[in-house]
Amino acid sequence: MQSPYHPQTKFSAVVILIVICAGVFLLQIFTQPSSPSLVNSVWGQYFYLSQIGVSRGFLWQLITFQFIHGSLLHLLFNCWALYLFGRSIEESQGKAGFFRVYFLSGVAGGLLHVIIAWGLNGNSVPMLMVGASAGVYGLIAVFARLWPDTPLTMFPIPITIKVKHLFFILLAIAGLGLILSRGSGVSHAGHFGGAIAGLLYVYFAIEGKKMSFAMSSRPSLSKVRQVHPASKVGSVLKRVSRSSKNSSSLTEEEFITRKVDPILEKISAHGIHSLTESERKILESARSRLKGRL
């Protein structure tokens, strides 16, 4: 799959998260008991997520379960998905934005799992949940909303599918599993809750910011001068304001220097989703001019 963005830092948030999950799995191998006694073990009581643990006040389970995996295949699949979808989100939204999407989706999926488990078993039999899947479903939801037509070749079956279609399929499977499945060993509640949390994050935290930016009035020169000189936003706004006159009369070099360069700086600092409609039109105009030269 060709992602629209790729992080430039060697040790990105995605890589750090994958390394932590792999390290925890190695720790599980050497310290975790076999399945029959898992529920009563230290891992099962304190670090796996269950409705009983949360009812006892072990709220940290809503975080710790996201680093624990039930098998090597479980770990490899989640790490592959983290790398595949997480890189573009980290580059677009930054490390903080990536972590917000991942952990908010994970916690939301964990809470839905706890609620369903409490409704089914109460405080009698713990229903354990582990894995990064809830957070991964949130990442897939965000990716599918931001870059819906990105093609993805499935493995091991060589079928190419758009990410938005893959997300709808996964969401439908999780929804049906949530309704029909009972004690299958797969937390469909976690998957479904993580996906919904990812969608809500896009609508309110990403697209909401973009809409408010586009709807805000253009700052006056006096307001721009009040911005701290070290601020990239202030620098970009001043340059855009100075270059807003008579773009058709500019030479090609002047057009790129005065209009395109500030927009590229803004994308680098805040992501492509921070652009206004007029700035997007300028980029389209620049692309048309370049095509005319070829």
Secondary structure by P-SEA (a helix, b strand, c coil): ccccccccccccaaaaaaaaaaaaaaaaaaccccccccccccccccccccaaaaaacccccccccccccccaaaaaaaaaaaaacaaaaaaaccaaaaaaaaaaaaaaaaaaaaaaaaaacccccccccccaaaaaaaaaaaaaaacccbbbbcccccccccaaaaaaaaaaaaaaaaccccccccaaaaaaaaaaaaaaaaaccaaaaaaaaaacccccaaaaaacccccaaaaaaaaaaaaccccccccaaaaaaccaaaaaaaaaccccccccaaaaaaaaaaaaaaaaac
